[in-house]
Amino acid sequence: MWVAYQADAYLGTISAETVNGTTLWRVQATREAHSTLDDAVRALRRPASWPHERAQAAQWAATLLTRTSLLIVDVKTTGLDDPYAVQIAAIDHNGGVVFNQYLQPNAVIDPAAVAVHGITSQRVAQAPTFGQLLPELTHTFHGRPVVAYNADFDRNVSVTGSSGSAPAGWTGPS
């Protein structure tokens, strides 16, 4: 059992237990189990408002998922620096795939990005450009609420490299 402090402030107590040969780090006050000691300490550092904020976020998500027109979007990119889209996918509120297309970014895909999503330059070499997918994308998304996990990043993704054909004025998803 460990006691965690931040400066002179007591955060809480953490214990280690083995379950099926795996060590879990359990926060005593909440009985939360974490796979690493660092994660358990992070749980202890949560602000006092965290349970209320978590409940609010859960209620927001539950309400959002009742909207039958909802789309949840994910954009895979060439990397984190000056990213170009290589895949756009969307699911409905039930998890059904409504759009899933690779795009030709006309840009180099960073090996670190390939390690994360597995999309190689060879995979998108014959894929359509964003301009070619725009009519289908517009039809699929028209009038529907859209959410994305990392919308701020996705909003700034370019849809085509220097030799591609994005619509004039296109700067990324909105």
Number of C-alpha atoms within 10 A of each C-alpha: 12 12 12 17 14 11 7 7 8 11 16 17 17 22 16 17 14 9 8 6 7 9 15 18 24 24 23 17 10 9 11 13 20 18 13 13 18 11 15 22 22 10 19 22 15 11 9 9 8 12 11 10 12 11 11 12 12 12 12 11 11 11 10 15 16 11 13 12 14 20 26 18 21 18 23 22 26 27 19 12 9 11 23 27 26 29 22 18 17 24 17 18 16 11 10 10 13 14 16 15 17 22 26 25 29 21 18 13 20 16 13 12 16 16 10 10 12 12 19 17 19 9 13 19 13 11 18 15 22 25 17 14 15 13 10 11 18 10 9 14 17 10 10 12 13 17 14 15 11 11 16 11 14 21 14 15 23 21 27 25 17 9 9 16 16 20 13 7 6 12 14 16 14 10
